[in-house]
Amino acid sequence: MVGAACLLACLFFVLDLLLPLGVASAVLYCAVVFLSAASQHRWVPIAAAMLCSLLTIIAAPFSPRVPGLPSWFEWGNHLFSLFGIWAPVMFIYQRRRTELLLTEVNERLEQGVEARTADLHASQLALQRSEEQLHTLTGRILTAQEEERRRIAQDLHDDVNQRLALLMLDLQEVDRQIGPAPGDAQAGLHSALKGLEELSDDVRFMAYRFHPSILDDLGLKAALQRLLDDFSSRTGVKTLFVHQPIDHQLDKTTSTALYRVVQESLSNIARHAKAARVEVEVTVEDEGVVVVVRDDGRGFDQLAFDRAEGGLGLLNMRERLLAVHGFCEVESHPGRGTTVSMYVPLARVAT
């Protein structure tokens, strides 16, 4: 690039020697300066302008004269040629200065964007950690809740219910010992025995509601079948339980989470759906256990439900499944029933 500029300058110098009034200096030397501006070095345009100015000054005494023109006009033309040479230098350096300022501004903006991005990333990480800690805490709370329910159910079954059974045996023994008794006393004794029997059934049902022992003894499928049978007998809604063989045995935490979500779904159906049929399906898909609860009830508006972010029951269902790395989806349409889908990865099961 520098060699081409020097060659052009020499060519224009020859033209300056042959043409009058420094026409080559005024017009063509500008091209040399602009050509030198393509160099990355800042000093090249100044050097090119100095070279062109030197050649213009050297050529001025030897340029052809125009007859009849005063000498001051010729020298003024050469001075104008010098201005034409240095004007591009000013333009080039002003442009480079503007580019430098723009580069600095862009760098500051990029630094500001990077700093802002780093802050946002740090905020997202902090929020993610907070959400993970919240889910972990929620999972621990739910686990502790289930353990407490299991303990209470065991106490009710092994202690309270056994003591009630002993009381019934004692009353029956008293009934045999006293033999024939007045009608009122006999009726009162039989009423007490019947009350104790009903209380024992209530305690047994309460223990089952706290934590069904069948879930620990026979597994999830048996517990769901029992849950559907109880739901059908209590509400009169027809139920259907469809399931595939599961080669893996679910751990207690996962089985309890799925059982509680199905239980909450059935409770919502009993309270709101006005359904005539409920279907529960358990399958294994994509290396995970899928449980689907469908009903043919009145359904609800999905958009309004999503905007309201569901209720406390749905939040509890989702948190239970999140605690075992699963998820829950609800799909419903007015007049077309509701479908609750649960998924738990097989990584959460134990062989």
Order of alpha helices (4+ residues) and beta strands (2+ residues): alpha-alpha-alpha-alpha-alpha-alpha-alpha-alpha-beta-beta-alpha-beta-beta-alpha-alpha-beta-beta-beta
